[in-house]
C-alpha cells in the first residue's frame, strides 16, 4: 500500500506538476531541488505514473554511487509498500534486482553508460533522470553527453531530466538542448527546504596544519571528535560526521570509542550489512548513533535518525600525473555546493543542527563547485567510451567542460598501446570489447591477455583485486592480499568474489562489434587496429612462446578451455596480470630499497616490506603527491625480468646512446625497458662521429665555452670583438653569448671539434685561434682589427699600455705623469677610452673620459693630495705643458 503520508511530507511534490508539464512540452527539463526535498524518491515515482494521474512510463534513474542506488531503490519500494525488485528495481555492477513489472530502475552512471553503448536507443525506456549532476563525476558528464546526442539524432521522444541540488541550472538548461538548437530546457525549482537547520561554526585551533596529499593533521581530527562530543551534549538525535577518507574515519572512530553511542563507519567499501544498518536507522529504544562517513553520504540517501551534521570541511579528489601514469588523491577544502549538500543531511526528518569545523569567515574563500572530474582524472576510460561512440575527440559532444588536450592525448596513447583504438583514435573491435567489460581499459587488457596465460579464473581474481583496491590492512603484497581476499569474510572479500565470478564469465563471452552508434566506427577501424600496441586486436600478440618464468610452464589453462596457462606459484601469475595492466609501472630494485619504474619515476617501499626482496615488481597501486620526490608503492607483486619483458615488450628499445653525462661524453650500447637499463656496453671508438660531436656541443652548452683552452690573449680577443660588434655592428661577429657562438660552431670550431672525442680534447682546442675564423676576412675588414680595437695604445711617455675591453667602454689604466701634455683623450673605433689615472704606486687617483677638462679642473686637487706622499715624482703646476715621464724627478734631472 502506498505510503501517502510520507509522500505528502516531501516538499518536491509541489514542483511535480510543473515538471511533468515541461516534460510533455519539451521532453527535457532541469530539476533544481534542495537536499532532503524528495527529488530522488518522489519524482521518479511520479514520472513513472506510479503516484498521481500521469501516464505510465518506464523510468531509468542514474545515481553516481552504488550505495545511493540501493538506498534510493529501497526508499521508493518502501513508499509503494513493496519489496525491491518489483515495481522498483536496481542494477549495480555484479548485482541486479529487477523483474517484468519493474517501472523504475535505479542504476549507477557506469551501468547506464554500458547500456548506452550496447543500445544507444535505450529501447523500452521512456525517461532518464540523471541525479546529482552538480557533483560532476566523469561518468555522469559522459552519460549526459551521450543522452543529449541520442535525443538529437535517434530518439527525440526520449525524456531527459537533469536533477541537481546545488548546480548551475542555467548551464544545464543550455546543455540539454545544445544539439537541438531549440533554446534552453525548462528549469523547474522546488522551493521546499525540508525542515531546515541551524549552522554553528567551530573553528579549529590556530596551530592546525593544512592538509596535503592524503595527510590530515591529527589535531584537526581531535577537534572534529571534540565537536561531535559537544554537539551530542547540546542536542538530541544521531550524528552524521563527514570526513575525507577511510583512514580519517578509522582514526576518528578510535577517538570516539568511549562515547555513549554506536559508532558506525560508512564509506564505499563498507560491508553491505553496515550500509544497510546505517540506512535502517536506530531501533526503537536503541542507542544513539554516530555515523562517520565519506562523501558517499552527501546526497541521494537519507540516514534515518540524523539530527546533527558535523562537517570536517575536507574532501578527497583524484589527481593524475599523466606523464608518469600515476594517480593520487588530494585532500581539498569542500566547495560551497558540497557544504550545502552536507548541510542538507541534517534537516531531512526534523529541524537539524550543523557544526562546521571552520571559521565563519572561511565560507567566503571556498570554490562554488567541486572540481569537474574530467579536469583532474585519468581519461583512458572516457577516451575509449567516446571512441566507441564514434567521436574520438569528443568535440561534438555536449560537455560542460571539454577534456584537457594533454590528458586526452595521454589517454589515447594508452588505448593505442593496447590495441583499443587505431592511429586516428577510432575504436577497434578489441576496443569495443574492452569497453563492455565494465573495467578500466588497462584492466580489461589484463583480463583478456592474461586469461590465456594464467587461466580465466586466476586472471579474473587478480583483475578483481586491481579493480577495487584491497583494504590497507591487507598489506602491500598483492599475493598476500589475494590470499586474504580468498579467505576473508569481510565486505571487501564478498565483493571481490562476486566481481571475480563476473569477470570469469566475461572472459568466455564473444566480443563482437555489437550494435549502436560506435559499432560502425569499430568495424571500419578494426583492420587498422589489429596491429596496434603490444597485443593488438588479436589478443595476446607477443606473449606466446616466450619460455618459462619462475619455473612456470605453459601447459593447461585453468578455467579456460584450450588456453595456455601458468602453473606454479602465485607470484608470477599476479605479477604478469598486473604488469599487463600497468606495464609502465614495472619497477626494478635499486639500492637502499629504492625502485625505478619503467616510466622513469622513482619509487619506494615501506620499511620491512617483503617485496624488498624482489628484483622486479609489478606495481598495482602507487601514488605520488606534489611534495614527494618518489612514488609510494601501495600494492605490488614480485616478478622477474622475463615476466617484465613479456608484459612490457613494446616498451623495450635497444640502440646506441651518445650523450654528455657527468661532465664528459658517454658512448654506449643500451638495451632498455622504458627508463630501466637492462644491459649496457661501452662503444669506445665505435661511436658515430656525428653523435659524438652533438654530445660535445651539448656539453659546451651545458657547461660553457670555458671547456676550451682560453689563454689571456684569447680572452682579450673575444672582448675586443665583442666591443667592435657592439659599437660598429656587422661585419664584426657577436661573440658575447655562448649560445650564439655555439650556433656557429661549424664556422669557428671545425676541424678541431670533429677530431675531439671527450672532455679532455675540448681542453686542447685553442679558443683564440678558433675565434679568428670568425673575423670578416672576406670583406678585408679583418686586417683593421689592430687599428679599430688595438691591444695597446702608445701614451705620451712612449709606453705602450694595454687596453681593457671587458667593461662598458675601453679602459686605459696609466700613471698620471705619463699623460702630461696630452690634451685629447685617446679613442678606439671612435669611442673615447676611459682613462684610469694612477698614482706612482699604481693606485687609482682619478678617472676621466675628458683629459682637457681633468687638467683644467681636477688635477689641482689630485696634486694637492699626492705630492706630499710622492715627493720624488714631478707634480708640475701646468700638466698640459709639462713633459710626460715614467721616471722620478731626480732621474729627470740627471738625464736633463
C-alpha positions in Angstrom: 0.0 0.0 0.0 1.4 3.4 -1.0 2.5 5.5 2.0 0.8 8.7 1.0 1.5 10.3 4.4 5.3 10.0 3.8 5.0 11.2 0.2 2.9 14.3 1.3 5.7 15.4 3.6 8.2 15.7 0.7 8.4 19.3 -0.4 9.3 18.5 -4.0 5.7 17.3 -4.6 4.6 20.9 -5.3 7.0 21.1 -8.2 5.9 17.8 -9.8 3.1 19.2 -11.9 5.3 21.8 -13.5 8.0 19.2 -14.1 5.5 16.8 -15.8 4.2 19.7 -18.0 7.8 20.6 -19.0 8.5 17.0 -19.9 5.3 16.8 -22.0 6.0 20.1 -23.8 9.8 19.9 -24.4 10.8 16.4 -23.5 13.5 17.6 -21.2 13.9 19.7 -18.1 16.3 20.7 -15.3 15.0 20.0 -11.8 16.6 22.1 -9.0 15.6 20.9 -5.6 17.5 21.4 -2.3 18.7 18.4 -0.3 16.0 16.5 1.6 13.1 17.6 -0.6 12.5 14.1 -2.2 13.7 14.7 -5.7 15.4 11.3 -5.7 12.5 9.3 -4.5 9.2 11.0 -5.2 10.0 12.4 -8.7 10.8 9.0 -10.4 7.6 7.5 -9.0 5.6 10.5 -10.4 7.4 10.3 -13.8 6.5 6.6 -14.0 2.9 7.2 -13.2 3.1 5.1 -10.0 1.7 8.0 -8.0 -0.7 10.7 -9.3 -2.6 10.6 -12.5 0.3 10.7 -15.0 0.8 8.3 -17.9 2.7 5.1 -17.2 6.3 5.3 -18.2 9.4 3.3 -17.7 11.9 5.4 -15.9 15.7 5.0 -15.5 17.3 6.8 -12.6 21.1 7.2 -12.7 23.0 7.8 -9.4 26.7 8.4 -9.0 27.3 5.8 -6.3 26.2 2.2 -5.6 25.2 2.9 -2.1 22.9 5.7 -3.3 21.4 3.3 -5.9 20.4 0.7 -3.3 19.2 3.4 -0.9 17.1 5.2 -3.5 15.5 1.9 -4.8 14.8 0.7 -1.2 13.2 4.0 -0.3 11.0 4.1 -3.3 9.9 0.5 -2.9 9.1 1.3 0.8 7.0 4.3 -0.3 5.0 2.0 -2.6 4.7 -0.7 0.1 6.7 -3.2 -1.9 10.0 -5.1 -1.9 12.8 -4.1 -4.2 12.7 -6.0 -7.4 9.0 -5.4 -8.1 7.8 -2.1 -9.4 11.1 -0.6 -8.4 14.4 -2.3 -9.0 18.1 -1.5 -9.2 21.3 -2.6 -11.0 24.8 -2.1 -9.9 28.0 -3.9 -11.1 27.6 -7.5 -10.1 24.0 -7.3 -8.8 20.6 -6.7 -10.4 17.2 -6.8 -8.8 14.5 -6.2 -11.3 11.5 -8.0 -12.7 9.0 -8.0 -15.5 6.9 -5.5 -13.6 9.7 -3.0 -12.9 8.8 0.5 -14.0 11.5 2.4 -12.2 15.1 1.1 -12.3 17.9 2.8 -10.4 21.4 2.3 -11.8 24.8 3.7 -11.4 26.0 6.0 -14.1 28.6 3.4 -15.1 25.8 0.8 -15.8 23.9 3.5 -17.8 27.0 4.1 -19.9 27.4 0.4 -20.7 23.7 0.2 -21.7 24.0 3.2 -23.9 27.0 1.8 -25.7 25.2 -1.6 -26.2 21.9 0.1 -27.2 22.0 3.8 -27.7 18.3 4.0 -28.2 17.6 2.6 -24.8 14.7 0.6 -26.1 11.8 0.4 -23.7 13.0 3.4 -21.6 10.7 6.5 -21.7 12.5 8.8 -19.3 16.0 9.1 -17.9 16.7 11.1 -14.8 20.3 11.9 -14.1 20.5 12.7 -10.4 23.1 14.8 -8.6 24.5 16.3 -11.8 26.2 19.0 -9.8 28.7 16.5 -8.4 30.4 16.5 -11.9 31.5 12.9 -11.9 33.1 11.9 -15.2 30.6 9.0 -15.8 27.7 11.3 -15.2 29.0 14.0 -17.5 29.7 11.4 -20.2 26.2 9.8 -19.8 24.6 13.3 -20.1 26.6 14.0 -23.3 25.5 10.6 -24.9 21.9 11.1 -23.9 21.8 14.6 -25.4 23.3 13.1 -28.6 20.7 10.3 -28.6 17.8 12.8 -28.2 19.1 14.9 -31.1 19.8 12.1 -33.5 18.0 8.8 -32.6 15.2 9.3 -30.1 13.8 12.8 -29.8 10.9 11.4 -27.8 13.2 10.1 -25.0 12.6 12.2 -21.9 15.7 13.6 -20.2 15.9 15.3 -16.8 18.9 16.7 -15.1 18.4 16.8 -11.3 20.6 18.8 -9.0 20.5 20.1 -5.5 23.0 23.0 -5.9 24.1 23.1 -9.5 24.2 25.8 -12.1 20.8 25.4 -13.6 21.3 27.8 -16.5 24.4 25.8 -17.7 22.5 22.5 -17.6 19.5 24.0 -19.3 21.6 25.2 -22.2 23.5 21.8 -22.3 20.4 19.7 -22.6 19.3 21.2 -25.9 22.6 22.4 -27.3 22.5 19.9 -30.2 18.8 20.5 -30.9 19.0 24.3 -31.1 15.6 24.7 -29.5 16.6 27.1 -26.7 17.3 26.3 -23.1 15.4 23.5 -21.4 12.8 24.5 -18.8 14.1 24.9 -15.3 11.8 23.6 -12.5 12.6 24.7 -9.0 11.4 23.1 -5.7 11.2 25.8 -3.1 10.9 23.4 -0.2 13.9 23.1 2.1 13.0 20.2 4.3 12.7 21.1 8.0 15.6 23.5 8.0 18.6 23.6 10.3 20.9 25.9 12.3 24.5 26.3 11.4 27.2 26.6 14.1 30.9 27.4 13.3 33.5 25.5 15.3 36.9 26.9 14.2 39.8 24.5 14.8 42.8 25.6 16.9 45.2 28.0 15.2 48.1 25.6 15.2 46.3 23.0 12.9 48.5 22.5 9.8 47.0 22.5 6.3 46.3 19.1 4.7 48.3 17.9 1.8 48.1 14.7 -0.3 46.2 12.3 1.9 47.7 13.6 5.1 45.4 15.3 7.6 46.7 16.9 10.8 45.7 14.6 13.7 45.0 17.8 15.6 42.1 18.5 13.2 40.7 15.0 13.8 40.9 15.6 17.5 39.0 18.8 17.0 36.3 17.1 14.9 35.9 14.4 17.6 35.6 17.1 20.2 33.0 18.9 18.1 31.0 15.6 17.8 31.0 15.3 21.6 29.9 18.9 22.1 27.1 18.5 19.6 25.9 15.3 21.3 25.8 17.1 24.7 23.8 20.0 23.3 21.3 18.3 21.0 19.3 15.1 20.7 19.4 12.7 17.7 22.0 10.8 15.8 25.2 12.4 14.4 26.4 12.3 10.8 30.1 13.3 10.6 31.8 14.0 7.2 35.5 13.1 6.9 37.7 13.0 3.8 38.6 9.3 3.7 38.5 5.9 5.4 41.8 6.5 7.3 40.4 9.6 8.9 37.2 7.7 9.7 39.1 4.9 11.4 41.2 7.4 13.5 38.2 9.5 14.5 36.3 6.3 15.4 39.1 5.5 17.8 38.9 9.0 19.4 35.2 8.4 19.9 35.4 4.9 21.3 34.2 5.9 24.7 31.1 7.9 23.7 27.7 6.6 24.8 26.7 5.8 21.2 27.1 3.3 18.5 29.9 4.5 16.2 29.5 3.3 12.6 31.9 3.8 9.7 30.2 4.5 6.3 32.1 4.5 3.1 32.0 2.9 -0.3 33.9 -0.1 0.9 31.9 -0.7 4.0 30.3 -4.1 4.2 26.7 -4.2 2.8 25.5 -5.2 6.3 26.9 -2.0 7.8 25.5 0.1 4.9 22.1 -1.5 5.4 22.3 -1.0 9.2 23.1 2.7 8.7 20.2 3.2 6.3 17.7 1.3 8.5 18.1 3.7 11.4 18.0 3.2 15.1 15.7 0.6 16.5 13.1 1.9 19.0 14.8 2.3 22.3 18.2 1.7 20.8 21.4 3.7 21.4 22.2 6.9 19.7 24.4 6.6 16.6 27.5 8.4 15.3 27.9 7.8 11.6 31.4 8.7 10.3 31.1 9.0 6.6 32.9 10.0 3.4 31.2 11.8 0.6 29.1 8.8 -0.1 26.6 10.1 2.4 26.4 13.6 0.9 23.5 13.0 -1.4 20.7 10.7 -2.7 20.1 9.0 0.6 18.7 9.7 4.0 20.3 8.4 7.1 17.4 7.9 9.4 17.6 9.5 12.9 20.2 12.1 11.9 19.6 15.4 13.5 23.2 16.6 13.7 25.8 17.0 11.0 29.4 17.7 11.8 31.4 18.7 8.7 35.2 18.5 8.8 35.3 20.7 5.7 37.5 18.3 3.8 37.0 16.0 0.8 39.2 13.9 -1.4 39.6 14.4 -5.2 41.6 12.4 -7.7 44.7 13.8 -9.3 46.5 12.2 -12.2 50.2 12.5 -13.3 49.6 11.7 -17.0 53.3 11.8 -17.8 54.1 9.0 -15.3 50.8 7.2 -15.4 50.4 7.7 -11.6 47.3 8.7 -9.8 46.8 10.1 -6.3 44.2 11.6 -4.1 44.3 15.1 -2.9 42.7 16.4 0.3 40.9 19.6 -0.6 38.6 22.1 1.0 35.0 21.4 0.2 33.2 23.6 -2.2 30.1 25.7 -1.3 28.0 23.2 -3.2 29.4 20.3 -1.2 29.0 22.1 2.1 25.4 22.8 1.2 24.8 19.1 0.3 26.2 18.0 3.7 24.2 20.6 5.5 21.0 19.2 3.9 21.5 15.8 5.6 20.6 17.4 9.0 17.1 18.7 8.2 15.6 15.8 6.3 13.4 14.4 9.1 13.3 17.2 11.6 14.9 20.6 12.3 18.6 19.9 12.4 21.9 21.3 13.7 25.1 21.6 11.6 28.5 22.1 13.0 31.1 23.3 10.5 34.7 22.8 11.6 36.0 26.0 10.2 35.6 29.7 11.0 32.6 31.5 9.6 35.0 33.8 7.6 36.2 30.7 5.8 33.0 30.4 3.8 33.9 33.2 1.5 37.1 31.6 0.1 35.5 28.3 -0.9 35.1 27.4 -4.6 31.5 27.4 -5.7 31.5 23.8 -7.0 33.8 20.7 -6.8 36.4 20.3 -9.5 34.9 18.6 -12.5 36.3 15.1 -12.6 37.0 15.5 -16.3 39.6 18.1 -15.5 41.6 16.1 -13.0 41.0 12.4 -13.6 42.6 9.7 -15.8 40.7 9.9 -19.1 41.5 6.5 -20.6 38.1 5.1 -19.9 36.4 8.3 -21.1 38.6 8.2 -24.3 37.6 4.6 -25.0 33.9 5.4 -24.5 33.8 8.4 -26.8 35.9 6.4 -29.4 33.3 3.6 -29.3 30.6 6.3 -29.5 32.1 7.5 -32.8 33.5 10.8 -31.6 37.2 10.2 -30.6 38.0 13.9 -30.0 34.7 14.5 -28.0 34.4 17.8 -29.9 30.8 17.0 -31.0 29.6 16.0 -27.5 27.6 18.2 -25.1 30.0 18.6 -22.2 30.1 21.4 -19.7 33.9 21.2 -19.7 36.0 19.9 -22.6 38.6 17.3 -21.7 42.1 18.7 -21.3 44.0 18.2 -24.5 47.1 16.8 -22.8 45.2 14.3 -20.6 43.1 13.1 -23.6 46.3 12.6 -25.7 47.8 10.6 -22.9 44.7 8.5 -22.7 44.6 7.9 -26.4 48.3 6.8 -26.2 47.4 4.2 -23.6 44.5 3.0 -25.7 46.7 2.7 -28.8 49.3 0.7 -26.9 46.7 -2.0 -26.0 45.1 -2.1 -29.4 41.8 -0.4 -28.3 42.0 2.4 -30.9 43.7 2.9 -34.2 46.0 5.7 -35.2 43.0 8.1 -35.8 41.7 7.3 -32.4 38.7 5.2 -33.7 37.7 2.2 -31.7 38.8 -1.2 -32.9 36.8 -4.4 -32.4 39.1 -5.1 -29.5 38.4 -1.7 -28.1 34.6 -2.2 -28.3 35.0 -5.5 -26.4 37.1 -3.8 -23.8 34.5 -1.1 -23.3 31.9 -3.7 -22.4 33.8 -5.4 -19.6 32.8 -2.7 -17.1 36.5 -2.2 -16.3 39.2 0.4 -16.9 40.7 -0.3 -20.3 44.0 -1.3 -18.7 42.3 -3.9 -16.5 40.3 -5.1 -19.5 43.5 -5.6 -21.4 45.0 -7.5 -18.4 41.9 -9.8 -18.2 41.8 -10.6 -21.9 45.5 -11.1 -22.4 46.2 -12.6 -19.1 43.5 -15.3 -19.2 45.2 -17.3 -22.0 48.4 -17.2 -20.0 47.3 -17.9 -16.4 43.8 -19.2 -16.8 40.5 -17.3 -16.8 39.8 -17.8 -13.1 43.1 -16.6 -11.8 43.2 -13.7 -14.2 39.7 -12.7 -13.1 40.6 -12.9 -9.5 43.7 -10.7 -9.9 41.9 -8.2 -12.0 39.1 -8.1 -9.4 41.8 -7.2 -6.8 43.1 -4.4 -9.1 39.6 -3.0 -9.9 38.9 -2.2 -6.2 42.0 -1.7 -4.2 42.1 -4.0 -1.2 41.9 -2.5 2.3 45.3 -1.2 3.5 45.2 -3.8 6.3 45.8 -6.4 3.6 49.3 -5.1 3.2 51.3 -4.1 0.1 52.0 -7.6 -1.2 49.4 -8.3 -3.9 49.8 -12.1 -3.5 49.1 -11.9 0.3 46.2 -9.6 -0.4 44.9 -12.2 -2.9 45.0 -14.9 -0.3 43.4 -12.6 2.3 40.6 -11.9 0.0 40.0 -15.6 -0.7 39.7 -16.4 3.0 38.2 -13.1 4.1 34.7 -12.9 5.4 34.6 -9.1 5.3 32.7 -6.9 2.9 35.6 -6.5 0.6 36.1 -10.3 0.3 32.4 -10.7 -0.6 32.5 -8.0 -3.2 35.8 -9.4 -4.6 34.4 -12.9 -5.0 31.3 -11.5 -6.8 33.4 -9.4 -9.2 35.8 -12.3 -9.9 33.0 -14.6 -10.9 31.5 -11.8 -13.1 34.9 -11.3 -14.8 35.5 -15.0 -15.3 32.1 -15.3 -17.1 33.0 -12.3 -19.3 36.3 -13.9 -20.5 34.4 -16.6 -22.3 31.8 -14.4 -24.0 32.2 -13.4 -27.6 33.5 -9.9 -28.2 31.6 -9.0 -31.4 31.2 -5.4 -32.6 27.6 -5.2 -31.4 25.1 -2.6 -32.3 24.9 1.1 -31.7 26.5 4.3 -32.8 30.1 3.2 -32.1 29.8 -0.2 -33.9 30.3 1.1 -37.4 33.4 3.0 -36.5 34.7 0.0 -34.7 34.2 -2.3 -37.7 35.7 0.2 -40.0 38.8 0.7 -37.8 39.3 -2.9 -36.9 41.7 -3.8 -39.6 44.0 -0.9 -38.8 43.7 -1.5 -35.1 44.8 -5.2 -35.2 48.5 -4.3 -35.2 48.3 -1.5 -32.6 50.1 -2.0 -29.3 51.5 -5.0 -27.6 48.8 -7.4 -28.0 46.9 -5.9 -30.9 43.3 -6.6 -31.6 44.0 -10.3 -31.7 44.5 -10.8 -28.0 47.9 -12.0 -26.7 50.2 -11.0 -29.5 53.8 -11.2 -28.4 53.0 -13.2 -25.3 53.3 -16.8 -26.6 56.4 -18.9 -27.0 58.5 -16.9 -24.6 59.6 -19.8 -22.5 59.5 -20.1 -18.7 59.4 -17.7 -15.9 59.9 -18.6 -12.2 59.9 -22.2 -13.3 56.3 -21.8 -14.6 55.3 -23.9 -17.5 52.8 -23.0 -20.3 50.6 -26.1 -20.1 46.9 -26.3 -19.5 44.5 -23.4 -18.9 42.8 -23.1 -15.5 39.3 -22.1 -16.2 39.7 -21.6 -19.9 39.4 -24.5 -22.4 42.4 -24.8 -24.7 44.2 -21.8 -23.2 47.9 -21.7 -22.3 48.2 -21.4 -18.5 50.9 -20.9 -15.9 51.4 -23.5 -13.3 53.3 -23.0 -10.1 53.3 -20.2 -7.6 51.0 -17.2 -7.4 53.7 -14.5 -7.6 54.3 -14.9 -11.4 50.6 -15.1 -12.0 49.7 -11.9 -10.0 52.8 -10.2 -11.4 52.1 -11.0 -15.0 48.4 -9.8 -14.9 49.4 -6.7 -13.0 52.2 -5.9 -15.5 49.8 -6.4 -18.4 47.5 -3.7 -16.8 50.3 -1.3 -15.8 53.4 -2.1 -17.9 54.9 1.4 -17.3 54.8 0.7 -13.6 57.1 -2.3 -13.7 59.9 -1.3 -11.4 63.4 -2.7 -10.9 65.0 -2.7 -7.5 67.8 -0.2 -6.8 70.0 0.5 -3.8 68.6 1.0 -0.3 65.1 -0.2 -1.1 64.6 2.2 -3.9 62.9 1.3 -7.2 63.0 2.7 -10.8 59.8 2.4 -12.8 59.8 1.8 -16.5 58.0 5.2 -16.8 61.1 6.9 -15.3 59.6 7.6 -11.9 61.4 6.7 -8.7 59.5 4.7 -6.2 60.0 3.4 -2.6 58.6 0.6 -0.5 57.6 0.7 3.2 60.3 -0.3 5.7 60.2 -4.1 6.3 58.1 -4.9 3.2 58.5 -8.4 2.0 58.6 -7.0 -1.5 62.1 -5.6 -0.9 63.5 -9.0 -1.8 62.2 -8.9 -5.4 64.5 -7.9 -8.3 61.5 -6.5 -10.1 58.0 -5.5 -9.0 54.8 -5.2 -10.9 53.2 -2.2 -9.2 49.4 -2.2 -9.0 48.9 0.8 -6.8 51.3 3.7 -6.3 50.8 7.4 -5.7 53.0 10.4 -5.8 52.0 13.7 -4.3 53.3 17.1 -5.3 55.6 17.1 -2.2 57.0 13.7 -2.8 60.2 13.1 -4.8 59.3 9.5 -5.4 56.1 7.4 -5.7 54.9 5.3 -2.8 54.2 1.7 -3.6 50.9 0.7 -2.0 50.4 -2.7 -3.7 52.7 -4.8 -5.9 53.8 -8.3 -6.8 57.3 -9.7 -7.2 58.3 -10.7 -10.7 61.5 -11.4 -12.6 62.9 -9.8 -15.6 61.4 -12.3 -18.0 57.9 -11.6 -16.8 58.6 -7.9 -17.1 59.8 -8.3 -20.7 56.8 -10.5 -21.6 54.3 -7.9 -20.3 56.0 -4.7 -21.5 57.9 -5.9 -24.5 56.5 -3.0 -26.6 58.4 -0.6 -24.3 61.8 -2.3 -25.0 64.3 -0.5 -27.1 67.9 -1.1 -28.0 70.5 1.2 -29.6 73.5 3.4 -29.3 73.4 6.3 -26.9 76.0 9.0 -27.1 75.4 12.0 -24.8 77.1 14.4 -22.4 76.7 13.0 -18.9 78.5 13.7 -15.6 80.9 16.1 -17.3 82.1 14.0 -20.3 81.0 12.2 -23.4 79.4 8.8 -22.6 79.1 6.5 -25.6 77.4 3.1 -25.0 75.1 0.5 -26.4 72.0 0.2 -24.2 69.1 -2.3 -24.1 66.4 -0.8 -22.0 62.8 -1.3 -20.9 61.5 2.2 -20.8 63.7 4.1 -18.4 65.2 0.9 -16.9 68.6 -0.1 -18.4 68.8 -3.8 -18.9 72.3 -4.1 -20.3 75.0 -1.5 -21.1 78.2 -1.9 -23.2 80.7 0.9 -23.8 81.1 1.8 -27.5 84.6 3.3 -27.3 85.9 4.4 -30.7 82.9 2.7 -32.5 80.6 5.6 -31.6 79.1 7.5 -34.5 81.2 10.7 -35.0 78.2 12.9 -35.6 76.7 11.7 -32.3 79.9 12.4 -30.5 80.1 15.9 -32.0 76.5 16.6 -30.9 77.3 15.4 -27.4 80.3 17.7 -27.2 78.3 20.6 -28.3 75.7 19.7 -25.7 78.4 19.7 -23.1 79.6 23.1 -24.2 76.0 24.4 -24.0 75.6 23.0 -20.5 79.0 23.9 -19.0 80.0 26.9 -21.2 82.9 27.6 -23.5 85.2 27.5 -20.6 85.8 23.9 -21.5 88.0 25.2 -24.3 91.6 26.4 -23.7 91.4 30.2 -23.1 94.8 31.9 -23.0 94.9 35.6 -21.9 95.2 36.6 -25.5 92.2 34.5 -26.4 90.1 36.1 -23.7 91.2 39.6 -24.8 90.4 38.8 -28.4 86.9 37.9 -27.5 86.5 41.1 -25.6 87.8 43.2 -28.5 85.5 41.5 -30.9 82.5 42.0 -28.6 83.4 45.7 -28.4 83.6 46.1 -32.1 80.3 44.3 -32.6 78.6 46.5 -30.0 80.0 49.8 -31.5 80.2 49.0 -35.2 77.8 46.1 -35.7 78.4 43.9 -38.8 80.6 42.6 -40.1 82.1 42.1 -36.7 80.7 38.8 -35.1 78.6 38.6 -31.9 80.8 36.7 -29.6 79.3 37.8 -26.3 76.8 34.9 -25.8 78.0 31.3 -25.6 74.8 30.1 -27.3 75.2 32.4 -30.3 78.8 31.2 -30.7 77.8 27.6 -30.5 75.1 28.1 -33.1 78.0 29.0 -35.4 80.2 26.1 -34.3 80.6 24.9 -37.9 82.4 28.2 -38.7 84.9 28.5 -36.0 85.3 25.2 -34.0 86.0 23.0 -37.0 88.0 20.9 -37.7 89.1 20.7 -34.0 85.6 19.7 -32.8 85.3 16.9 -35.3 88.6 15.4 -34.1 87.6 15.6 -30.4 86.1 12.6 -28.6 86.0 13.6 -24.9 86.2 16.5 -22.5 90.0 16.5 -22.4 90.1 17.0 -26.2 88.0 20.2 -25.8 90.6 21.5 -23.3 93.2 21.3 -26.0 91.4 23.5 -28.5 92.9 27.0 -28.6 89.9 29.2 -28.4 91.8 32.3 -29.6 92.9 30.7 -32.8 89.4 29.3 -33.4 87.8 32.7 -32.9 90.0 34.3 -35.5 88.0 32.2 -38.1 85.0 34.5 -37.4 86.8 37.7 -38.4 85.5 39.3 -41.5 88.2 38.1 -43.8 86.1 38.2 -47.0 85.5 41.9 -46.8 89.0 42.7 -45.8 87.9 44.3 -42.5 89.8 41.7 -40.5 93.0 43.5 -41.3 91.8 46.5 -39.4 91.3 44.7 -36.1 94.5 46.2 -34.7 93.6 49.7 -35.9 89.9 49.7 -34.7 90.5 47.8 -31.4 94.2 47.8 -30.7 95.6 45.6 -28.0 97.8 48.6 -26.7 97.9 52.3 -27.1 101.1 54.4 -27.1 100.9 57.2 -24.5 102.9 60.5 -24.4 105.7 58.9 -22.3 106.3 56.4 -25.0 104.9 53.5 -23.1 102.5 51.1 -24.9 99.7 50.5 -22.4 97.2 47.6 -22.7 93.6 48.5 -23.4 90.9 46.6 -21.4 87.7 45.9 -23.4 85.8 43.9 -20.8 83.6 46.7 -19.4 81.1 49.0 -20.9 83.8 51.1 -22.7 87.5 50.6 -23.3 89.7 51.3 -20.3 93.3 52.7 -20.3 95.0 52.4 -16.9 98.2 54.5 -16.9 100.3 56.5 -14.5 99.3 60.1 -14.3 102.8 61.5 -15.1 102.9 59.5 -18.4 99.9 61.5 -19.7 101.4 65.1 -19.1 101.0 67.3 -22.2 98.2 65.2 -23.8 95.0 67.4 -24.2 92.9 65.0 -26.2 91.6 61.7 -24.8 92.7 58.7 -26.9 89.9 57.0 -28.9 89.4 53.4 -30.3 86.9 52.9 -33.1 85.8 56.5 -32.5 85.0 55.8 -28.8 86.9 57.8 -26.1 88.6 55.5 -23.8 88.0 55.8 -20.1 91.4 56.8 -18.6 92.2 55.5 -15.2 95.0 57.9 -14.0 97.2 56.0 -11.5 99.5 57.3 -8.7 103.2 56.5 -8.9 102.4 53.4 -6.8 99.9 52.2 -9.4 96.8 53.0 -7.3 93.8 54.8 -8.9 94.0 58.6 -8.5 91.3 59.8 -10.9 89.1 58.5 -13.7 88.2 60.7 -16.7 87.0 60.4 -20.3 88.0 64.1 -20.9 91.7 64.8 -20.2 91.5 68.5 -21.1 88.8 69.0 -18.5 90.7 67.0 -15.9 93.9 69.0 -16.4 91.9 72.2 -16.0 89.5 71.3 -13.1 90.5 68.1 -11.4 94.3 67.9 -11.4 94.8 70.6 -8.8 93.0 68.5 -6.1 94.9 65.3 -7.0 98.2 67.2 -7.0 97.5 68.6 -3.5 96.7 65.2 -2.2 99.5 63.2 -3.7 102.6 65.5 -4.0 103.4 65.1 -0.3 103.0 61.4 -0.5 105.2 61.0 -3.6 107.7 63.9 -3.4 110.2 62.2 -5.7 107.8 62.4 -8.7 107.1 65.5 -10.7 103.9 67.5 -9.8 104.0 70.5 -12.2 101.5 73.3 -11.8 100.6 73.1 -15.5 100.4 69.4 -16.6 99.1 70.4 -20.0 102.5 71.7 -21.0 104.8 69.6 -18.8 106.9 66.8 -20.4 105.5 63.3 -19.8 107.6 60.8 -17.9 107.9 57.4 -16.5 110.6 58.4 -14.0 111.2 60.3 -10.8 112.2 64.0 -10.6 115.8 63.1 -9.7 116.2 60.9 -12.7 114.8 63.5 -14.9 117.4 66.0 -13.5 120.2 63.5 -14.1 119.0 62.8 -17.6 118.5 66.5 -18.2 
